[in-house]
Amino acid sequence: MESENIKALFIVVNAGFSTEAVEIARQCGAKGATIINARGTAGVNYKLSGINYEPEKEMILSLVSESVAEKIMNAVRDKTGISTPAHGICFSMPVEKMTLLNKTPEE
């Protein structure tokens, strides 16, 4: 990843579809991901028995090279995109700096 631009890739899907989105990302070359629970505010929010209902979402964050980000974004659009039950969206942002941590501390 050192030779290419690194991107922070965000995939946002309806709750319950993060496993599918992570698998798509791995098949395209992502090494790992972080899944974050989230709430959506777009669209129709309504009350049910006096309780506000806001759609639950899951956000997947992964640091990948620019070429891998393009592959993932195309696959997410095709397999879990806005017209599927996952209702997924995907975007990337440039990463200016990052630090990789060792899995085990060196002594």
Backbone bond lengths (Angstrom), bond angles and torsions (degrees), N, CA, C in turn:
res aa  C-N    CA-C-N  psi(-1)  N-CA   C-N-CA  omega(-1)  CA-C   N-CA-C  phi
1 M - - - 1.452 - - 1.523 111.59 -
2 E 1.313 119.00 -12.89 1.455 120.39 -175.40 1.523 112.48 -66.31
3 S 1.353 118.16 -31.62 1.449 120.29 -174.26 1.534 113.29 -82.23
4 E 1.309 118.25 -16.01 1.463 121.00 -178.72 1.514 110.92 -111.89
5 N 1.332 115.61 162.63 1.456 120.70 173.73 1.517 109.35 -66.59
6 I 1.325 116.41 136.01 1.460 121.54 179.06 1.522 108.55 -94.38
7 K 1.323 115.34 138.96 1.456 122.01 179.00 1.523 109.43 -120.35
8 A 1.331 115.55 142.36 1.462 121.42 168.02 1.522 104.60 -90.37
9 L 1.327 115.74 113.06 1.455 121.55 -176.16 1.513 109.29 -101.10
10 F 1.321 116.80 126.21 1.456 123.24 179.72 1.524 108.87 -113.63
11 I 1.321 116.33 128.61 1.462 122.25 174.10 1.524 106.03 -121.84
12 V 1.321 117.63 125.82 1.462 122.06 179.34 1.524 107.64 -117.00
13 V 1.348 115.64 121.95 1.468 121.20 -179.07 1.520 109.70 -131.62
14 N 1.329 116.12 163.28 1.465 120.00 172.69 1.523 109.29 -61.30
15 A 1.326 116.35 149.96 1.463 121.69 179.86 1.526 109.60 -54.51
16 G 1.327 115.52 137.07 1.452 121.42 179.09 1.522 113.90 99.29
17 F 1.326 117.62 -7.99 1.464 121.07 -177.79 1.530 112.83 -110.51
18 S 1.329 118.46 5.25 1.462 119.73 -177.08 1.522 112.29 -66.99
19 T 1.320 118.30 -36.43 1.471 120.76 179.81 1.527 109.88 -60.47
20 E 1.325 116.10 -43.58 1.462 120.69 178.47 1.528 110.94 -63.01
21 A 1.324 117.23 -43.25 1.465 121.19 -179.32 1.524 111.40 -66.27
22 V 1.333 117.58 -40.05 1.470 121.06 178.25 1.527 109.83 -65.00
23 E 1.311 117.91 -40.86 1.466 120.96 178.54 1.526 110.92 -62.63
24 I 1.317 117.27 -40.35 1.468 121.14 176.05 1.524 109.72 -60.68
25 A 1.328 116.73 -45.91 1.467 121.00 -179.78 1.528 111.10 -61.99
26 R 1.326 117.69 -42.42 1.470 120.88 179.07 1.526 111.29 -63.90
27 Q 1.326 117.19 -41.47 1.464 120.83 178.89 1.526 111.42 -62.53
28 C 1.322 116.56 -26.16 1.465 121.44 -179.97 1.527 112.78 -91.11
29 G 1.337 117.57 -5.31 1.459 119.28 175.36 1.513 117.19 121.47
30 A 1.327 118.82 -1.81 1.471 120.45 177.09 1.528 108.79 -69.33
31 K 1.305 116.91 141.35 1.471 121.57 -179.60 1.524 112.25 -89.38
32 G 1.321 117.85 -24.92 1.453 121.40 -177.84 1.516 110.14 -169.80
33 A 1.326 115.20 175.80 1.458 119.88 -178.31 1.522 109.28 -158.91
34 T 1.309 115.50 159.43 1.455 123.04 172.94 1.521 107.71 -117.44
35 I 1.338 115.82 130.58 1.464 120.81 -179.61 1.525 108.31 -105.29
36 I 1.327 115.68 128.31 1.461 122.10 -177.03 1.527 108.40 -122.13
37 N 1.325 117.43 129.19 1.473 121.01 175.23 1.520 108.58 -73.66
38 A 1.342 115.46 140.83 1.466 120.15 -176.63 1.524 109.73 -147.25
39 R 1.333 115.60 170.32 1.466 122.29 175.06 1.510 108.44 -123.31
40 G 1.329 115.79 141.50 1.448 120.64 176.41 1.515 111.08 -91.05
41 T 1.317 116.68 145.51 1.464 120.45 176.86 1.515 112.02 -117.08
42 A 1.321 118.27 -9.96 1.462 121.08 177.95 1.521 109.36 -81.32
43 G 1.307 116.17 162.15 1.456 119.61 177.60 1.505 112.08 81.18
44 V 1.319 115.67 -157.40 1.448 121.70 -173.97 1.525 110.79 -92.78
45 N 1.301 116.68 117.87 1.459 122.57 170.64 1.525 106.38 -105.70
46 Y 1.293 117.23 137.22 1.455 119.14 -176.49 1.519 110.67 -140.37
47 K 1.333 114.93 168.20 1.459 121.41 178.84 1.521 109.37 -99.57
48 L 1.327 114.70 139.46 1.451 121.76 176.27 1.515 106.70 -130.23
49 S 1.310 117.42 114.33 1.474 123.00 -176.29 1.521 111.57 54.42
50 G 1.335 115.93 39.98 1.458 120.84 177.42 1.523 114.46 80.23
51 I 1.334 117.37 4.13 1.466 121.08 -179.53 1.526 108.33 -109.40
52 N 1.337 115.88 130.52 1.463 119.63 176.37 1.519 109.47 -68.97
53 Y 1.326 115.89 131.01 1.456 121.91 177.86 1.517 108.56 -105.89
54 E 1.324 116.53 123.74 1.451 122.19 175.15 1.525 107.17 -122.40
55 P 1.319 117.68 128.05 1.461 120.88 -176.25 1.532 112.17 -56.63
56 E 1.334 116.37 133.09 1.457 120.94 177.66 1.519 109.61 -82.15
57 K 1.311 114.98 140.25 1.460 122.74 -179.30 1.523 108.42 -128.88
58 E 1.309 115.71 165.14 1.456 122.62 170.52 1.518 106.88 -130.08
59 M 1.328 115.71 134.33 1.444 121.42 -179.63 1.518 108.38 -113.30
60 I 1.310 116.20 128.77 1.460 122.10 179.40 1.517 107.28 -107.63
61 L 1.318 116.40 127.69 1.463 122.31 179.24 1.515 108.39 -117.65
62 S 1.326 116.12 132.13 1.454 121.03 179.07 1.521 109.07 -145.14
63 L 1.320 117.15 142.48 1.462 122.22 173.99 1.521 107.66 -98.61
64 V 1.322 116.15 120.54 1.457 121.30 -175.32 1.522 109.88 -141.60
65 S 1.333 115.42 163.79 1.460 119.52 174.71 1.524 109.48 -69.87
66 E 1.311 115.91 162.13 1.460 120.90 -178.06 1.530 111.49 -59.80
67 S 1.328 117.70 -40.86 1.470 120.39 -178.62 1.529 111.49 -67.68
68 V 1.329 117.13 -38.62 1.467 120.62 177.48 1.528 110.03 -68.02
69 A 1.330 117.40 -38.85 1.471 120.96 177.94 1.521 110.85 -58.03
70 E 1.324 117.54 -42.67 1.468 121.11 179.12 1.522 111.08 -62.12
71 K 1.336 116.91 -43.77 1.467 121.30 179.16 1.528 110.53 -61.63
72 I 1.335 116.02 -45.75 1.469 120.66 -178.63 1.521 110.45 -63.79
73 M 1.322 117.24 -45.49 1.462 120.45 -177.96 1.528 111.18 -60.81
74 N 1.315 117.87 -40.78 1.465 121.00 177.87 1.522 111.25 -65.74
75 A 1.333 117.22 -42.42 1.470 121.01 -179.66 1.522 111.18 -68.20
76 V 1.329 117.61 -40.35 1.470 121.13 178.37 1.528 109.76 -62.49
77 R 1.321 116.75 -44.00 1.464 120.60 178.66 1.527 110.76 -58.29
78 D 1.317 116.62 -42.98 1.466 120.54 -176.42 1.524 113.38 -75.47
79 K 1.340 117.83 -35.90 1.473 120.62 -170.61 1.524 114.96 -104.24
80 T 1.328 117.67 -30.82 1.471 120.31 -178.70 1.528 111.05 -134.94
81 G 1.303 116.45 28.71 1.465 121.82 -174.65 1.516 114.12 -72.36
82 I 1.293 114.59 -174.17 1.460 123.37 -173.06 1.532 112.38 -60.82
83 S 1.327 118.49 -25.70 1.467 121.25 -178.77 1.533 113.18 -91.80
84 T 1.335 117.58 6.89 1.464 122.33 178.53 1.530 109.24 -106.35
85 P 1.333 118.31 169.22 1.472 119.86 176.55 1.544 113.43 -60.26
86 A 1.334 117.57 -25.40 1.471 120.89 177.74 1.521 111.17 -69.35
87 H 1.327 116.95 -25.74 1.466 123.86 178.37 1.530 110.72 51.39
88 G 1.336 115.60 45.60 1.461 121.11 -172.78 1.507 114.87 -83.67
89 I 1.328 113.83 148.40 1.458 122.08 169.85 1.518 107.02 -129.07
90 C 1.310 115.80 158.70 1.456 120.37 -176.34 1.525 108.62 -146.07
91 F 1.325 116.96 139.35 1.458 120.82 175.02 1.520 108.63 -150.94
92 S 1.314 115.98 161.08 1.469 120.12 178.92 1.516 109.78 -129.66
93 M 1.317 113.83 157.18 1.458 121.60 177.79 1.522 108.03 -135.83
94 P 1.318 117.77 146.63 1.469 119.60 179.31 1.533 111.25 -69.45
95 V 1.318 114.95 146.11 1.463 121.33 175.57 1.523 107.01 -108.18
96 E 1.328 115.26 118.60 1.461 119.70 -177.67 1.524 111.52 -77.27
97 K 1.334 116.45 -44.98 1.461 121.47 179.90 1.520 108.70 -142.33
98 M 1.335 115.49 153.14 1.461 120.24 174.12 1.509 108.60 -156.06
99 T 1.318 115.20 157.19 1.451 122.18 177.44 1.513 108.18 -125.73
100 L 1.314 116.71 130.63 1.459 121.14 176.23 1.514 108.26 -95.24
101 L 1.313 115.89 134.11 1.455 121.24 179.69 1.518 109.38 -99.66
102 N 1.324 116.27 143.10 1.464 120.19 176.09 1.517 109.39 -71.65
103 K 1.335 116.73 148.97 1.449 120.53 178.24 1.524 110.95 -69.06
104 T 1.313 117.09 -34.96 1.464 121.25 176.81 1.518 108.25 -128.76
105 P 1.330 117.11 136.63 1.473 119.33 -179.40 1.517 111.45 -65.52
106 E 1.322 113.83 139.68 1.466 118.53 175.63 1.504 108.85 -83.42
107 E 1.299 115.62 139.74 1.473 119.39 -178.12 1.492 111.26 -104.37
